[in-house]
């Protein structure tokens, strides 16, 4: 059985020791990934709608030794894909 290697834009479920977290893989390097579990609009973006970075992101840090606890669900085309 092959080991799952998380990639940016994968939706994953992290079955950790005490909780179940899920979200999009937002960043990846050799040592860890970040999982986006929530977003919140920035206050100025309700007025200025053409700004690219209009959200605060809540991210979890998942080190490579915990990747075996991740369950792959699906992949999105880009961070701008809302489906």
C-alpha positions as CSV (number, residue, x, y, z in Angstrom):
1,X,0.0,0.0,0.0
2,X,1.4,3.4,-1.0
3,X,1.8,6.2,1.5
4,X,-0.3,9.3,0.8
5,X,1.7,12.4,0.0
6,X,-0.4,15.5,0.5
7,X,-0.3,18.2,-2.1
8,X,-1.5,21.8,-2.2
9,X,-5.2,22.1,-3.0
10,X,-6.0,18.6,-1.7
11,X,-8.9,18.5,0.8
12,X,-7.9,16.2,3.7
13,X,-9.3,14.9,6.9
14,X,-6.8,14.7,9.8
15,X,-7.6,12.0,12.2
16,X,-5.4,13.2,15.0
17,X,-5.0,11.9,18.5
18,X,-8.0,13.7,20.0
19,X,-9.9,15.5,17.3
20,X,-11.0,15.3,13.7
21,X,-9.9,18.3,11.6
22,X,-10.5,18.9,7.9
23,X,-9.6,21.4,5.3
24,X,-7.6,22.4,2.3
25,X,-3.8,21.9,2.1
26,X,-2.7,25.5,1.8
27,X,1.1,25.2,1.9
28,X,3.6,22.3,1.7
29,X,7.4,21.9,2.3
30,X,9.5,18.8,3.1
31,X,8.8,19.1,6.9
32,X,5.2,20.1,7.2
33,X,1.9,21.2,5.5
34,X,-0.6,23.7,6.6
35,X,-4.3,22.9,6.5
36,X,-6.8,25.7,6.0
37,X,-9.7,25.1,8.4
38,X,-11.4,28.4,8.1
39,X,-11.4,31.9,6.5
40,X,-12.8,35.3,7.5
41,X,-13.2,38.3,5.3
42,X,-10.9,41.3,6.1
43,X,-12.9,44.4,7.1
44,X,-11.6,46.6,4.3
45,X,-12.6,44.1,1.6
46,X,-16.3,44.8,2.1
47,X,-15.5,48.2,0.7
48,X,-12.6,47.5,-1.7
49,X,-13.6,44.4,-3.6
50,X,-10.8,44.2,-6.1
51,X,-8.0,43.3,-3.6
52,X,-6.7,39.8,-4.1
53,X,-5.9,38.9,-0.5
54,X,-9.2,39.7,1.2
55,X,-9.4,37.0,3.8
56,X,-7.7,36.0,7.1
57,X,-6.8,32.3,7.0
58,X,-6.9,29.9,10.0
59,X,-4.3,27.2,9.4
60,X,-3.2,24.0,11.2
61,X,0.3,22.8,11.1
62,X,0.8,19.1,10.3
63,X,4.3,17.8,10.4
64,X,5.4,15.0,8.0
65,X,5.4,12.3,10.7
66,X,1.6,12.8,11.1
67,X,0.9,12.6,7.4
68,X,-0.1,8.9,7.9
69,X,-3.1,10.2,9.8
70,X,-4.4,12.2,6.8
71,X,-7.2,10.9,4.6
72,X,-7.4,12.3,1.1
73,X,-10.9,13.5,0.0
74,X,-10.6,15.4,-3.2
75,X,-8.5,18.0,-5.1
76,X,-9.5,21.5,-6.3
77,X,-8.1,23.2,-9.4
78,X,-6.9,26.3,-7.6
79,X,-7.3,28.3,-4.3
80,X,-9.9,30.3,-6.1
81,X,-12.1,27.3,-6.9
82,X,-15.2,27.4,-4.7
83,X,-16.5,23.9,-5.4
